Amino acid sequence: MDKNSIIGFALIAAVLIGFSWYSRPSEAEQRAQFVKDSMAQVNRAKAEKAAKAAAFQRQQAAKEKVQQDTTAMFYSALTGQAQDITLKNGKIELTLSTKGAEVKKAVVKNYKDNITEAKDVTLFQGNDQSLNYTLVAKEMNISTADLYFTPSEVSDTTVTFTAQAGQGKSISLSYRLGKDYLLRMSFRAEGMAGLFAPNTNKMSIDWQEKVRQQEKGFNFENRYATLTYHESDGGTDYLSETSEKIDEDIEAKIDWVAFKNQFFSAVMIAKDDLGEHTLMTSIPQKKDSGYLKQYQAKMKAGFDPSGKTPTEFEFYYGPNDFRLLQKVEKESQFGKDLEMQRLVYLGWPLFRYINRWFTIYVFDWLSKWFPMGVVLILITLLLKAITYPMVKKSYMSSAKMRVLKPKLDAATKQFDGPENQMQKQQAMMSEYAKYGVSPLSGCLPMLIQMPIWIAMFNFVPNAIQLRGQSFLWMKDLSTYDPIFQWNHNIWLIGDHLSLTCVLFCAAQIIYSWFTMQQQKDQMVGQQAEQMKAMQWMMYLMPLMFFFMFNDYSSGLNFYYFVSLILSAAIMFVLRKTTNDEKLLAILEARYKENQSNPQKMKGMMARMQSLQQMQQQQMAAQKQKHNDLNKKKGL
């Protein structure tokens, strides 16, 4: 830059600074603007507060109107004493209240409560759950939550609740408990057709539940607690498990809504559908509150005021067991493709197929004969046996490049300068082609193993069969196994140190060391320098995994630990059993064979050239991007 340019830039800067100083407001003007902004902010806050108060008053007025309307029709049913009715079988015990005719407590038998140490799991009780049906008549609204119902036809598995309105008018809710976890309900209005408009065919449903924490690890369990629903056209979806969602509008028609935590769910299934524009809410709760999420679903369901056709629902209160949920669909009387097994999340489509058609079948068969910890080991061994041919092929490809390293060094020695990297790559590709070695053959087979790792990442945390199962030092394979615990949270670590997580990270370091040694032996020239930087990244990865997996289940960490140890052992054995001299002799023989077969050599060179062109294009694109960036900076 010459002297005139420097003087020009200095003058421009001086003019800009001087203009900014001259045009700035005075202190009095700044103070006046500050007061004005402050008053505007106060006024906005007052307006927002007034709007919220008005909305709350409207809600209260609407609620009072529903109660008043209900009072006008069901005067005699508005007073009474709440009475509990218990329905039970060998799997579940449900407590229903005559106030509102709803389920107030659900206990799933034969599953230990890991929080209270009780022998059975209580999904909800008391005010944790509420279910209200609202009927909008011509001159009144009727809310079932305000009514006291009279029970009849009471047995261990059946009950009918009836609320009388006089003159032959009534509302009845009939319940029947199946042999497992399915509760059937029929809602019917009698003698009330004249109270509704001719086109009335819907009722409003407001279902709420505070989902209890059932497992020891709050953060891990909370990750798998989701408000899930099934669309009538097929497929399931869910609200975010981490962020707050209030009155999320679901436009599609839905068959069922599930208030789900990691291993148990409460599900409401409609015979027809739950209408369009269902409003769903999911609010994460604080740690140590005893709850995971606050759920709410505001729905519409079919309703026949004449009473000829009842509104029918089925409720599932039970474990998220894949095979059991498949069985529930067969027991359902609605004849729908409910896909309730999707409550057991198995991952994205590719990983779900692996888990659905391989992992679950193997897991089911092995669990009949072995404890769960041994099942995880055997599944790992089976997967290693299946992928061993690919692993061996990958290793042998690397071994070929390792024994060819002296020849590559000699062939590329004159291209060691940074400006000659393109020529160096071409020389390397030419040498690989002469000996029939493909650098990519060592990478592609290894990538095939990644879907299996990710599939198991999705399967193990959702396998209820691991819940409460102990193995070696692990008391419960479905949650973390602490060797140290403390009473306060440490950033990134939490309040414990999981032993299986430490072992997994240590195994990752060992496996990374073996991998780096293998790759280092085959690197040429500047690649070896680049590999040093890669080593630090490879060794930092276990530290990153530690912060991620310290909260994860010991079963998952144990699986990864065994898998990595076996992978390191396989690499060690392959390294010890590979004779480099014999391998080099085989490659030399192949080189001579290729020389005597020019057509074969030409095909291999064409493939190498194609690979080389790809690399050249990538490098040219990166160089162009770098040049464009420099131009923008004025360099």
C-alpha positions as CSV (number, residue, x, y, z in Angstrom):
1,M,0.0,0.0,0.0
2,D,1.5,3.4,-1.0
3,K,1.7,6.6,1.0
4,N,-1.3,8.3,-0.8
5,S,-3.6,5.3,0.0
6,I,-2.6,5.4,3.6
7,I,-3.3,9.2,3.8
8,G,-6.7,8.6,2.0
9,F,-7.8,5.9,4.5
10,A,-6.7,8.1,7.4
11,L,-8.8,11.0,6.1
12,I,-11.8,8.8,5.6
13,A,-11.5,7.4,9.1
14,A,-11.2,11.0,10.5
15,V,-14.3,12.2,8.7
16,L,-16.4,9.2,9.9
17,I,-15.2,9.6,13.5
18,G,-15.8,13.4,13.4
19,F,-19.3,13.0,11.9
20,S,-20.2,10.3,14.5
21,W,-19.1,12.6,17.4
22,Y,-20.8,15.7,15.9
23,S,-24.1,13.8,15.3
24,R,-24.4,12.0,18.6
25,P,-27.2,13.3,21.0
26,S,-26.5,15.4,24.0
27,E,-26.6,14.1,27.5
28,A,-30.0,15.7,28.1
29,E,-31.3,14.0,24.9
30,Q,-29.9,10.7,25.9
31,R,-31.4,10.9,29.3
32,A,-34.8,11.9,27.8
33,Q,-34.6,8.9,25.4
34,F,-33.7,6.6,28.2
35,V,-36.7,7.7,30.3
36,K,-39.0,7.3,27.2
37,D,-37.7,3.8,26.5
38,S,-38.1,2.8,30.2
39,M,-41.7,4.1,30.2
40,A,-42.5,2.2,27.0
41,Q,-41.1,-1.0,28.5
42,V,-43.1,-0.5,31.7
43,N,-46.3,0.1,29.6
44,R,-45.6,-3.0,27.6
45,A,-45.2,-5.1,30.7
46,K,-48.5,-3.7,32.1
47,A,-50.3,-4.5,28.9
48,E,-49.0,-8.1,28.8
49,K,-50.0,-8.5,32.5
50,A,-53.4,-7.2,31.8
51,A,-53.8,-9.4,28.7
52,K,-52.8,-12.5,30.8
53,A,-55.2,-11.5,33.6
54,A,-58.1,-11.1,31.0
55,A,-57.3,-14.5,29.5
56,F,-57.3,-16.1,32.9
57,Q,-60.6,-14.4,33.8
58,R,-62.1,-15.7,30.5
59,Q,-61.0,-19.2,31.2
60,Q,-62.4,-19.0,34.8
61,A,-65.7,-17.6,33.4
62,A,-65.9,-20.4,30.9
63,K,-65.1,-23.0,33.6
64,E,-67.8,-21.5,35.9
65,K,-70.3,-21.5,33.0
66,V,-69.6,-25.2,32.4
67,Q,-70.1,-25.9,36.1
68,Q,-73.3,-23.8,36.3
69,D,-74.7,-25.5,33.2
70,T,-73.9,-28.9,34.6
71,T,-75.5,-27.8,37.8
72,A,-78.7,-26.9,36.0
73,M,-79.1,-30.3,34.5
74,F,-77.4,-32.7,36.9
75,Y,-78.3,-31.0,40.2
76,S,-78.6,-34.2,42.1
77,A,-75.3,-35.6,40.8
78,L,-73.3,-32.6,41.9
79,T,-73.2,-33.7,45.6
80,G,-72.1,-36.9,47.1
81,Q,-69.2,-38.8,48.6
82,A,-66.4,-40.0,46.3
83,Q,-66.1,-43.7,46.4
84,D,-63.3,-45.9,45.0
85,I,-63.9,-48.9,42.8
86,T,-61.0,-51.3,42.2
87,L,-60.6,-53.3,39.0
88,K,-57.8,-55.8,39.0
89,N,-56.3,-58.9,37.4
90,G,-52.9,-60.6,37.7
91,K,-51.1,-57.8,35.7
92,I,-52.7,-54.5,36.8
93,E,-54.8,-52.9,39.5
94,L,-56.9,-49.8,38.7
95,T,-58.7,-47.6,41.1
96,L,-61.6,-45.6,39.7
97,S,-63.5,-42.9,41.5
98,T,-67.2,-42.2,41.4
99,K,-66.3,-38.5,41.2
100,G,-65.8,-38.0,37.5
101,A,-66.0,-41.8,36.8
102,E,-62.3,-41.8,35.9
103,V,-59.2,-43.8,36.7
104,K,-57.4,-42.2,39.7
105,K,-54.7,-44.7,40.3
106,A,-52.9,-47.3,38.1
107,V,-50.6,-49.9,39.5
108,V,-48.6,-52.2,37.2
109,K,-47.8,-55.5,39.1
110,N,-44.6,-57.5,39.1
111,Y,-42.4,-54.5,38.2
112,K,-40.4,-53.1,41.0
113,D,-40.6,-49.3,41.7
114,N,-37.0,-48.2,41.6
115,I,-37.7,-45.0,43.5
116,T,-39.9,-46.1,46.4
117,E,-38.5,-49.7,46.4
118,A,-42.2,-51.0,46.3
119,K,-42.8,-54.3,44.7
120,D,-45.2,-52.8,42.1
121,V,-45.0,-49.7,39.9
122,T,-47.5,-46.9,40.5
123,L,-48.0,-45.0,37.2
124,F,-50.1,-42.3,38.8
125,Q,-52.5,-41.6,41.7
126,G,-54.6,-38.8,43.1
127,N,-54.3,-35.5,41.3
128,D,-51.4,-36.8,39.1
129,Q,-54.0,-37.7,36.4
130,S,-57.4,-36.3,35.3
131,L,-59.7,-37.1,32.4
132,N,-62.7,-34.9,31.7
133,Y,-65.4,-35.2,29.0
134,T,-67.4,-32.1,28.0
135,L,-70.7,-32.2,26.1
136,V,-71.8,-28.9,24.5
137,A,-75.6,-28.8,24.4
138,K,-77.9,-26.1,22.9
139,E,-78.3,-24.2,26.2
140,M,-75.8,-25.8,28.5
141,N,-72.5,-27.6,28.8
142,I,-72.0,-30.8,30.7
143,S,-68.7,-31.7,32.3
144,T,-68.2,-35.3,33.7
145,A,-65.5,-34.1,36.1
146,D,-68.1,-32.2,38.2
147,L,-70.5,-35.2,38.6
148,Y,-70.8,-37.9,41.2
149,F,-71.7,-41.2,39.5
150,T,-73.5,-44.2,40.9
151,P,-71.7,-47.5,40.4
152,S,-73.4,-50.7,39.3
153,E,-72.6,-54.1,37.9
154,V,-69.4,-54.0,40.0
155,S,-67.0,-56.9,39.9
156,D,-63.2,-57.4,39.8
157,T,-63.2,-56.5,36.1
158,T,-66.3,-54.5,35.4
159,V,-68.2,-51.4,36.6
160,T,-70.8,-49.0,35.2
161,F,-71.0,-45.4,36.4
162,T,-74.3,-43.6,35.9
163,A,-75.2,-39.9,36.5
164,Q,-78.9,-39.2,36.6
165,A,-80.4,-35.9,35.3
166,G,-84.0,-36.8,36.0
167,Q,-86.9,-37.4,33.5
168,G,-85.1,-40.4,32.1
169,K,-81.9,-38.5,31.2
170,S,-78.5,-39.9,32.2
171,I,-74.9,-40.4,31.2
172,S,-73.2,-43.7,31.7
173,L,-69.6,-44.9,31.5
174,S,-69.0,-48.6,31.4
175,Y,-65.6,-50.1,32.1
176,R,-64.4,-53.7,31.5
177,L,-60.8,-54.8,32.3
178,G,-59.3,-57.4,30.0
179,K,-56.9,-60.2,31.0
180,D,-53.8,-58.1,30.6
181,Y,-53.3,-54.3,30.5
182,L,-56.3,-53.2,28.4
183,L,-59.3,-51.4,29.9
184,R,-62.3,-50.9,27.6
185,M,-64.8,-48.0,28.1
186,S,-68.1,-47.2,26.6
187,F,-69.6,-43.7,27.0
188,R,-73.4,-43.3,26.4
189,A,-76.0,-40.6,26.8
190,E,-79.6,-41.7,27.4
191,G,-82.8,-39.6,26.7
192,M,-80.8,-36.4,26.0
193,A,-81.1,-36.1,22.2
194,G,-83.4,-33.0,22.4
195,L,-80.8,-31.1,24.4
196,F,-78.3,-31.0,21.5
197,A,-78.3,-29.3,18.1
198,P,-79.1,-31.7,15.2
199,N,-75.6,-31.5,13.8
200,T,-73.9,-32.3,17.2
201,N,-71.5,-35.3,16.8
202,K,-68.5,-34.4,18.9
203,M,-67.5,-34.3,22.5
204,S,-64.4,-32.5,24.0
205,I,-61.8,-34.5,26.0
206,D,-59.2,-33.0,28.3
207,W,-56.7,-35.5,29.5
208,Q,-53.8,-34.5,31.8
209,E,-51.1,-36.4,33.7
210,K,-47.9,-35.6,35.6
211,V,-45.6,-38.5,34.7
212,R,-43.7,-39.9,37.6
213,Q,-40.0,-40.6,37.7
214,Q,-39.7,-44.4,37.9
215,E,-36.0,-44.9,37.5
216,K,-32.8,-43.9,39.3
217,G,-31.3,-41.8,36.6
218,F,-33.6,-38.7,36.1
219,N,-31.7,-37.3,33.0
220,F,-31.5,-40.6,31.2
221,E,-35.2,-41.5,31.9
222,N,-36.3,-38.0,30.9
223,R,-34.7,-38.5,27.5
224,Y,-37.1,-41.3,26.7
225,A,-40.2,-39.7,28.2
226,T,-42.3,-38.4,25.3
227,L,-45.9,-37.6,24.5
228,T,-46.4,-39.9,21.6
229,Y,-49.4,-40.2,19.2
230,H,-50.4,-42.4,16.2
231,E,-51.8,-40.8,13.1
232,S,-54.9,-42.5,11.5
233,D,-53.1,-42.5,8.1
234,G,-50.2,-44.4,9.6
235,G,-47.0,-43.6,11.4
236,T,-46.2,-42.3,14.9
237,D,-44.8,-39.0,16.1
238,Y,-44.0,-37.3,19.4
239,L,-43.4,-33.9,21.0
240,S,-39.9,-32.8,21.8
241,E,-38.5,-34.7,24.9
242,T,-36.3,-31.7,25.9
243,S,-38.1,-28.5,25.1
244,E,-41.5,-27.1,26.4
245,K,-44.4,-27.4,24.0
246,I,-47.8,-25.9,24.9
247,D,-50.9,-26.5,22.9
248,E,-49.0,-27.9,19.9
249,D,-51.6,-28.1,17.2
250,I,-51.7,-31.6,15.6
251,E,-53.6,-31.2,12.4
252,A,-53.9,-34.9,11.4
253,K,-56.5,-37.3,12.7
254,I,-55.1,-39.6,15.4
255,D,-55.9,-43.1,16.7
256,W,-54.2,-42.9,20.1
257,V,-52.3,-40.7,22.4
258,A,-49.7,-42.0,24.9
259,F,-48.3,-40.4,28.0
260,K,-45.0,-42.3,28.0
261,N,-42.0,-42.5,30.2
262,Q,-39.0,-44.7,29.5
263,F,-40.5,-48.1,30.4
264,F,-44.2,-47.5,31.0
265,S,-47.1,-45.7,29.3
266,A,-50.7,-44.7,29.7
267,V,-52.4,-44.8,26.3
268,M,-55.9,-43.6,25.2
269,I,-57.2,-45.4,22.0
270,A,-60.3,-44.2,20.2
271,K,-62.5,-46.6,18.2
272,D,-63.1,-44.0,15.4
273,D,-60.5,-41.2,15.7
274,L,-59.7,-38.3,18.0
275,G,-60.5,-35.7,15.4
276,E,-58.3,-33.1,13.8
277,H,-56.4,-30.2,15.5
278,T,-55.7,-31.9,18.7
279,L,-53.8,-29.6,21.1
280,M,-50.9,-31.3,23.0
281,T,-48.7,-30.0,25.8
282,S,-45.4,-31.4,27.2
283,I,-43.7,-29.5,30.0
284,P,-40.4,-30.9,31.4
285,Q,-40.3,-30.9,35.2
286,K,-37.4,-30.1,37.4
287,K,-35.0,-32.7,38.8
288,D,-35.8,-33.9,42.3
289,S,-39.5,-32.9,41.8
290,G,-40.4,-36.6,41.5
291,Y,-41.9,-36.0,38.0
292,L,-40.5,-36.1,34.5
293,K,-43.1,-34.3,32.4
294,Q,-46.5,-32.5,32.6
295,Y,-48.6,-33.8,29.7
296,Q,-52.0,-32.6,28.4
297,A,-54.1,-33.6,25.3
298,K,-57.2,-31.6,24.3
299,M,-59.1,-33.8,21.9
300,K,-62.4,-34.2,20.1
301,A,-64.2,-37.6,19.8
302,G,-67.3,-38.8,18.1
303,F,-70.6,-38.5,20.2
304,D,-74.1,-39.7,19.4
305,P,-76.6,-37.6,21.5
306,S,-79.4,-40.1,20.7
307,G,-77.5,-42.8,22.6
308,K,-77.9,-45.4,19.9
309,T,-74.1,-45.6,19.2
310,P,-71.8,-45.3,22.2
311,T,-68.4,-43.6,22.1
312,E,-65.8,-46.3,22.8
313,F,-62.3,-46.1,24.0
314,E,-59.6,-48.5,25.1
315,F,-56.9,-47.6,27.7
316,Y,-53.5,-49.3,28.0
317,Y,-51.7,-48.9,31.3
318,G,-48.6,-51.0,31.2
319,P,-44.9,-51.6,30.2
320,N,-43.3,-50.6,26.9
321,D,-42.6,-54.1,25.9
322,F,-42.3,-54.6,22.1
323,R,-43.9,-58.1,22.0
324,L,-46.5,-57.3,24.6
325,L,-47.6,-54.1,22.6
326,Q,-47.9,-56.3,19.5
327,K,-50.2,-58.6,21.5
328,V,-52.3,-55.6,22.6
329,E,-53.1,-54.8,19.0
330,K,-54.5,-58.3,18.5
331,E,-56.6,-58.0,21.7
332,S,-58.0,-54.6,20.7
333,Q,-61.6,-54.8,19.5
334,F,-61.3,-51.8,17.1
335,G,-59.6,-53.7,14.3
336,K,-57.1,-51.0,13.6
337,D,-53.4,-51.1,12.6
338,L,-52.4,-49.3,15.9
339,E,-48.6,-49.9,15.7
340,M,-48.4,-49.5,19.4
341,Q,-45.0,-51.3,19.4
342,R,-43.6,-48.1,18.1
343,L,-43.7,-46.9,21.8
344,V,-40.5,-48.9,22.0
345,Y,-38.2,-46.5,20.0
346,L,-35.8,-48.5,17.8
347,G,-34.2,-45.6,15.9
348,W,-34.4,-44.2,12.4
349,P,-35.7,-46.5,9.6
350,L,-32.3,-48.2,8.8
351,F,-31.5,-48.8,12.5
352,R,-35.1,-49.7,13.3
353,Y,-35.0,-52.5,10.6
354,I,-31.9,-53.9,12.1
355,N,-33.4,-54.0,15.6
356,R,-36.8,-55.1,14.4
357,W,-35.7,-58.0,12.3
358,F,-32.4,-59.1,13.9
359,T,-31.7,-57.7,17.4
360,I,-35.2,-58.4,18.9
361,Y,-35.3,-62.0,17.6
362,V,-31.8,-62.8,18.8
363,F,-32.5,-61.1,22.1
364,D,-35.7,-62.9,22.7
365,W,-34.2,-66.3,21.9
366,L,-31.0,-65.8,24.1
367,S,-33.0,-64.4,27.0
368,K,-34.8,-67.7,27.4
369,W,-31.6,-69.4,28.3
370,F,-29.1,-66.9,29.8
371,P,-29.1,-63.9,32.2
372,M,-29.3,-60.5,30.6
373,G,-25.6,-59.6,31.1
374,V,-24.6,-62.8,29.3
375,V,-27.1,-62.1,26.6
376,L,-25.4,-58.8,25.9
377,I,-22.0,-60.5,25.7
378,L,-23.4,-63.2,23.3
379,I,-25.1,-60.7,21.1
380,T,-21.7,-58.8,20.9
381,L,-19.9,-62.1,20.0
382,L,-22.5,-62.9,17.3
383,L,-22.2,-59.5,15.7
384,K,-18.4,-59.7,15.7
385,A,-18.6,-63.2,14.1
386,I,-21.0,-61.7,11.4
387,T,-18.8,-58.7,10.7
388,Y,-15.4,-60.6,11.0
389,P,-15.0,-61.2,7.2
390,M,-15.4,-57.4,6.6
391,V,-13.1,-56.5,9.5
392,K,-10.5,-59.0,8.2
393,K,-10.8,-57.6,4.7
394,S,-10.3,-54.1,6.0
395,Y,-7.3,-55.1,8.0
396,M,-5.7,-56.9,5.1
397,S,-6.2,-53.9,2.9
398,S,-4.3,-51.8,5.5
399,A,-1.6,-54.5,5.8
400,K,-1.1,-54.4,2.1
401,M,-0.6,-50.6,2.2
402,R,1.8,-51.1,5.2
403,V,4.1,-53.5,3.4
404,L,4.1,-51.3,0.3
405,K,5.1,-48.3,2.3
406,P,8.9,-48.5,1.4
407,K,8.0,-48.6,-2.3
408,L,5.6,-45.7,-1.9
409,D,8.3,-43.7,-0.1
410,A,10.7,-44.3,-2.9
411,A,8.1,-43.5,-5.6
412,T,7.0,-40.3,-4.0
413,K,10.3,-39.1,-2.6
414,Q,10.8,-36.3,-5.3
415,F,7.3,-34.9,-4.5
416,D,7.8,-34.2,-0.7
417,G,7.3,-30.4,-1.2
418,P,3.9,-28.9,-0.2
419,E,3.5,-27.6,-3.8
420,N,3.8,-31.2,-5.2
421,Q,1.1,-32.9,-3.2
422,M,-1.0,-33.5,-6.3
423,Q,1.8,-35.2,-8.1
424,K,2.5,-37.2,-5.0
425,Q,-1.1,-38.4,-4.8
426,Q,-0.9,-39.5,-8.5
427,A,2.3,-41.4,-7.9
428,M,0.8,-43.2,-4.9
429,M,-2.3,-44.1,-6.9
430,S,-0.1,-45.4,-9.7
431,E,1.8,-47.6,-7.2
432,Y,-1.4,-49.0,-5.6
433,A,-2.7,-49.8,-9.1
434,K,0.4,-51.7,-10.1
435,Y,0.0,-54.0,-7.1
436,G,-3.8,-54.3,-7.2
437,V,-4.4,-52.5,-3.9
438,S,-7.4,-50.2,-3.4
439,P,-7.1,-47.6,-0.5
440,L,-10.9,-47.5,-0.2
441,S,-11.3,-51.2,0.4
442,G,-10.0,-50.7,4.0
443,C,-12.6,-48.1,4.8
444,L,-15.9,-49.3,3.3
445,P,-16.2,-52.6,5.2
446,M,-15.7,-50.7,8.5
447,L,-18.5,-48.4,7.7
448,I,-20.9,-51.3,7.6
449,Q,-20.4,-51.8,11.3
450,M,-21.6,-48.3,12.2
451,P,-25.3,-49.0,11.7
452,I,-25.0,-51.9,14.2
453,W,-23.4,-49.7,16.8
454,I,-26.2,-47.1,16.4
455,A,-28.9,-49.7,16.3
456,M,-27.7,-51.1,19.7
457,F,-27.5,-47.5,21.0
458,N,-31.3,-47.2,20.3
459,F,-32.2,-50.8,21.4
460,V,-30.5,-51.3,24.8
461,P,-32.0,-48.2,26.6
462,N,-35.5,-49.2,25.5
463,A,-35.3,-52.9,26.4
464,I,-37.5,-53.2,29.5
465,Q,-36.1,-56.8,29.9
466,L,-32.9,-55.2,31.3
467,R,-34.8,-53.2,33.9
468,G,-33.9,-54.4,37.4
469,Q,-31.6,-57.2,36.1
470,S,-28.2,-57.4,37.8
471,F,-24.9,-58.7,36.4
472,L,-21.5,-58.8,38.0
473,W,-21.1,-55.5,39.9
474,M,-24.1,-53.9,38.0
475,K,-27.2,-53.9,40.1
476,D,-29.5,-52.7,37.3
477,L,-28.5,-52.9,33.6
478,S,-31.1,-50.3,32.7
479,T,-29.5,-47.4,34.6
480,Y,-26.0,-46.2,35.6
481,D,-23.7,-48.1,38.0
482,P,-22.0,-45.6,40.3
483,I,-18.7,-46.3,41.9
484,F,-18.8,-42.8,43.5
485,Q,-21.7,-40.6,44.3
486,W,-22.1,-37.1,45.8
487,N,-25.0,-34.8,46.7
488,H,-24.5,-32.0,44.2
489,N,-24.2,-31.7,40.4
490,I,-20.8,-31.1,38.8
491,W,-20.9,-29.5,35.4
492,L,-20.8,-32.1,32.6
493,I,-20.4,-35.0,35.0
494,G,-23.5,-34.9,37.3
495,D,-23.7,-36.4,40.8
496,H,-22.0,-39.8,40.2
497,L,-19.2,-41.7,38.4
498,S,-20.3,-44.7,36.4
499,L,-17.9,-47.6,36.3
500,T,-19.0,-49.1,33.0
501,C,-18.6,-45.6,31.4
502,V,-15.0,-45.5,32.7
503,L,-14.4,-49.0,31.3
504,F,-16.0,-48.1,27.9
505,C,-13.8,-45.0,27.6
506,A,-10.7,-46.9,28.6
507,A,-11.5,-49.5,25.9
508,Q,-12.0,-46.7,23.4
509,I,-8.5,-45.5,24.2
510,I,-7.0,-49.0,23.7
511,Y,-8.9,-49.5,20.4
512,S,-7.9,-46.0,19.2
513,W,-4.2,-46.9,19.9
514,F,-4.4,-50.1,17.9
515,T,-6.1,-48.2,15.0
516,M,-3.6,-45.4,15.0
517,Q,-0.6,-47.8,15.1
518,Q,-2.1,-49.6,12.1
519,Q,-2.7,-46.4,10.1
520,K,0.7,-44.9,11.1
521,D,2.5,-47.8,9.5
522,Q,1.0,-47.1,6.1
523,M,1.3,-43.3,6.0
524,V,3.6,-41.7,3.5
525,G,5.4,-38.3,3.8
526,Q,3.1,-35.5,4.8
527,Q,0.3,-37.9,5.7
528,A,2.4,-39.0,8.7
529,E,2.5,-35.4,9.9
530,Q,-1.2,-35.0,9.5
531,M,-1.7,-38.2,11.4
532,K,-0.1,-36.7,14.5
533,A,-2.9,-34.1,14.7
534,M,-5.5,-36.9,14.1
535,Q,-4.0,-38.8,17.1
536,W,-5.0,-36.1,19.5
537,M,-8.5,-36.1,18.2
538,M,-8.8,-39.8,18.5
539,Y,-7.6,-39.7,22.1
540,L,-9.9,-36.8,23.0
541,M,-12.9,-38.7,21.7
542,P,-13.1,-41.0,24.8
543,L,-13.1,-38.0,27.0
544,M,-16.1,-36.6,25.0
545,F,-17.8,-40.0,25.3
546,F,-17.3,-39.9,29.1
547,F,-19.3,-36.7,29.5
548,M,-22.0,-38.1,27.1
549,F,-22.4,-41.6,28.6
550,N,-21.8,-41.2,32.3
551,D,-25.7,-40.9,32.7
552,Y,-26.4,-43.7,30.3
553,S,-27.4,-47.3,31.2
554,S,-24.7,-49.6,32.4
555,G,-26.1,-52.2,29.9
556,L,-25.3,-49.9,27.0
557,N,-21.9,-49.0,28.3
558,F,-21.1,-52.6,29.0
559,Y,-22.0,-53.6,25.5
560,Y,-19.7,-50.9,24.0
561,F,-16.9,-51.9,26.4
562,V,-17.1,-55.6,25.4
563,S,-17.4,-54.7,21.7
564,L,-14.3,-52.5,21.7
565,I,-12.2,-55.0,23.7
566,L,-13.2,-57.7,21.2
567,S,-12.4,-55.4,18.3
568,A,-8.9,-54.6,19.8
569,A,-8.3,-58.3,20.4
570,I,-9.2,-59.1,16.8
571,M,-6.9,-56.5,15.5
572,F,-4.1,-57.7,17.8
573,V,-4.6,-61.3,16.6
574,L,-4.7,-60.3,12.9
575,R,-1.5,-58.3,13.4
576,K,0.3,-61.2,15.0
577,T,-0.9,-63.8,12.4
578,T,-0.1,-61.7,9.3
579,N,3.3,-62.4,7.8
580,D,4.4,-59.2,6.1
581,E,7.1,-61.0,4.0
582,K,4.6,-63.5,2.5
583,L,2.1,-60.7,1.9
584,L,4.7,-58.6,0.0
585,A,5.6,-61.7,-2.0
586,I,1.9,-62.2,-3.0
587,L,1.7,-58.5,-4.0
588,E,4.9,-58.8,-6.1
589,A,3.5,-61.8,-7.9
590,R,0.3,-59.9,-8.5
591,Y,2.4,-57.0,-9.9
592,K,4.1,-59.3,-12.4
593,E,0.7,-60.8,-13.3
594,N,-0.7,-57.3,-14.0
595,Q,2.3,-56.5,-16.1
596,S,1.6,-59.5,-18.3
597,N,-2.1,-58.6,-18.5
598,P,-2.2,-55.0,-19.8
599,Q,-6.0,-55.0,-20.1
600,K,-6.5,-55.8,-16.4
601,M,-3.9,-53.2,-15.5
602,K,-5.7,-50.7,-17.7
603,G,-9.0,-51.3,-15.8
604,M,-7.4,-50.9,-12.4
605,M,-5.6,-47.7,-13.5
606,A,-8.9,-46.4,-14.8
607,R,-10.5,-46.9,-11.4
608,M,-7.5,-45.3,-9.7
609,Q,-7.6,-42.4,-12.1
610,S,-11.3,-41.9,-11.4
611,L,-10.5,-41.8,-7.6
612,Q,-7.7,-39.4,-8.3
613,Q,-9.9,-37.1,-10.3
614,M,-12.3,-37.0,-7.5
615,Q,-9.6,-35.9,-5.1
616,Q,-8.3,-33.3,-7.6
617,Q,-11.8,-31.8,-7.9
618,Q,-12.1,-31.6,-4.1
619,M,-8.7,-30.0,-3.8
620,A,-9.5,-27.5,-6.6
621,A,-12.8,-26.6,-5.0
622,Q,-11.1,-26.0,-1.7
623,K,-8.4,-23.9,-3.4
624,Q,-11.1,-21.8,-5.2
625,K,-13.0,-21.3,-1.9
626,H,-9.8,-20.2,-0.3
627,N,-9.0,-17.7,-3.1
628,D,-12.6,-16.3,-3.0
629,L,-12.2,-15.8,0.8
630,N,-8.9,-14.0,0.3
631,K,-10.5,-11.7,-2.3
632,K,-13.3,-10.8,0.0
633,K,-10.8,-9.9,2.7
634,G,-8.9,-7.8,0.1
635,L,-5.7,-9.9,0.3
